[in-house]
Amino acid sequence: MIKKLQVICLIIFIASGANAQQEKGIIGYTNWLTNWTEFKPTKVEYGEAEQILAGKITTNTKLYKRNVYLIRGNVYVTNNAVLTIEPGTLIIGDFETKGTLIFTKGSQIIADGVETDPIVFSSNRGVKKAGDWGGLVFLGDAPINKFGNLSSLIYDFDASLTMFGGNNTESNSGIMRFVRIEFAGKKIKGSPTLNSLTLAGVGSKTIMENIMVSYSGGDSFSVIGGDLNISKLVSFYCINDDFKFSYGAQCRISNSIAVRSSYLSGNKSGSRCFDIVSYEKKEEVDFSKKQTAVIAYNITMLNDSENISLDIQQGLVKEAVYVGNDSSLEMKRSVISGFNPAVVLNENIQIDDKSLKKIRFEEMYFNLCKGNIFTENNEDNSDLENWYGNTFFNNVYSQSSNKETFIEFSNSKKPDFRLNIGKITASFK
């Protein structure tokens, strides 16, 4: 009887230890990427559009699975209207008119797909590429850090319809759940590149979960100000930033993943998994307001490469995370695998207790990176290594291949990017 109890206790101990390790990076008892994601969207054939969305949507409207819709030009949802999209509906962005769907202040989306029947936004081109069409834009009245607490987006939009910002931290732009956005982020002549999903001044009652952005020409997810809780987001093969936070964004992001490619996204200067800044132009910012603050738990950032060391040597791989001046980041239980280096801090950030208490990396898993945390334009990172290498932070380091690190890294149809605890070897610094 005693021996049986000992065996049971040993099994429980081993199981609990494995679960504790698996808490790093994306988590789940099952692979939550299954069923609703698509990692080969270039191979998917979509039907021809049957109905056109154009101009303004000013009354409550519903889109149905039985139809295929085309976004032609800039389409504005205005007048506090609600656009409801049935699970399984396909909406196509027009290449010629850079179709973009814009939700103005007070309007909402109810795009509540299901795991086995996601809602899909894609391109109408025969040969689809990153940046084929515009994307989705949400404008709310949650705070931003600019003077006057108001701003507008610098694109070829109607300026009278695209103001955002305010004092409503609970601003509600609706629901996006089990949604895919493919090949968006078009380059606009004379303007910045559009992002696949822009959340500007969006508040905390908005639900953004289980959203996959693939082959974005701009940022996959751009959070400009606002106050958000977001989870289970996927950025795949983005050209620019996977997740960008700016202008006073207050954001809690969890259980999300960025998968980059050395040849598509890794070699562009300023292109990262996480880009955290408080401003583009300092003179625009009211420093009496909250500056950008991101809390990120259980994030996986990986570079999809068969030979990361060679890609780094050839200059194809940059940093995974960038933290700008006057911004804060708390990142815990996350995985950064295959970057050069893992993290870069703005050169104006003072390396002292006060600054580093606002930039925390705890219980991290740094793998296959050429260096871990550096200050911009400074090759000597010994002070940062000593700080974050302290056992208090519980960070671990490894040089395992991606195939060893993740459960199903090489399965292009149904990858599983949870940590493969049985094959990796980690050590404390």
Helices and strands as residue ranges (DSSP letters): H 2-22, G 41-43, E 51-53, E 56-57, E 61-63, E 68-71, E 74-77, E 82-85, E 90-93, E 100-103, E 108-112, E 119-123, E 135-139, G 147-149, E 151-152, E 163-164, E 174-182, E 197-200, E 207-214, E 221-224, E 227-236, E 243-246, E 250-261, I 262-266, E 274-276, G 282-284, E 293-304, H 308-313, E 321-323, E 328-332, E 335-337, E 343-345, H 353-356, E 359-362, E 365-367, E 373-375, H 382-388, G 391-393, E 396-398, H 402-405, E 406-408, E 416-419, E 427-428
